[in-house]
């Protein structure tokens, strides 16, 4: 049953929302904190101002202190974690401590928890599970349909509300969808929504891109913000409006302006990736693809096969790490390997020819290089990579990259994969179907 909590508070718009994730396992890096990101996305859908995310360990005094500090600057605090029955689950106790409030047992809640327990517990009346029934006197309970740890909504001081949720993502989401979303919408949203569109770039750095769109970066609504990751830059355009339809209308002219100015560099939007775009292009052309990999060790093949439906266009990949396999599986001439070495434009070209012919693909990509940390020389330093792309009618492109040796092995491999796929994307764009 959906809990109606809308009547608990009056609307608050001025100070915004903060998220507090509680658990030493988060600070130690044992668990990835996905809850804060998910909650932030939900708040954006509601158009609610969200200003800080904090993480704190399982320490009663520190949790209590930070909650007291947050109460002075926020309207709403959303916490995750620390609602279980073990001694290090301290959230509710710390909240009460921050406001000198007492904990009271909810007998009805205890009866509900006992019904949810499937495994018999000896002396259940003295079980530590009872800890999950202790709440401040006037707190409202948030039902947990997926677990036994309930949350609460409590306004310890006027104008400041606390909502608590378990750290288990599935339980948090179920509780949010059943109760919290409507409550926050009714009490903390001004009725507007945030909507974002992300454009993805390859082949251009964040600093160069930012210099060319400095005017857009100064906008207040919509806002434009760059985010760089290895081999890729994202531009997130976010608008706040009365509806998603109006927000999309505000974003559209900016997106079109960027696509016109950076048509060569923008490869996709939102959840699209270089592998998914290349697969889409090949599907439209009814053409196939094969790989011959050396220094990338199968990473190129893994990137393509991570996309559902890739089997329609992807013939397969050969990881020919040794010279012997380059000869036997790809027909790379022995004298070519001896004269130029495995990391050379000649061998890279022969690798692409071999895999294209042997796997009978329309397009072939080969990669050979020195990913490090050892194996480099003055003539062939760490970070030197050759990529050969071979298409129908012997269309070919050879790419030589000299990546900065400050990149580690994994980064050089990832950059090589991105370069290979982006280069093929551009070639396919340039050729009429």
ABEGO torsion letter per residue (X at the ends): XBBBAAAABBBBAAAEBBBBBBEAAAAAGABBBAAAAAAAAAAAAAGBBBABBBBBBBBAAAAAAAAAAAAAABABBBBBEGABABAABAAAAAAAAAAGBBBBBBAAAAAAAAAABABBBBGAAABAAAAAABBBAABBBBBBAABABBBBBBBABBGBBBBBBBABAAAAAAAAAAAAAAAAAAAABAGBBBBBBBBBBBGBBAAAAAAAAAAAAABAOBBBBBBBBBGBBBBBBBBBBABAAAAAAAAAAAAAAAAAAAAAABABBEABBAAAAAAAAAAAAGBBBBBBBBAAGGAAAAAAAABBGAAAABAEBBBBABAAAAAAAAGBBAAAAAAAEABBAAAAAAAAAAAAAAAGBABBBBBBBBAOABGBBAABBBGBBBBBBBBBGGBBBBBBBBBBAABBAAAAAAAAAAAAAAAAAAAAAABBX
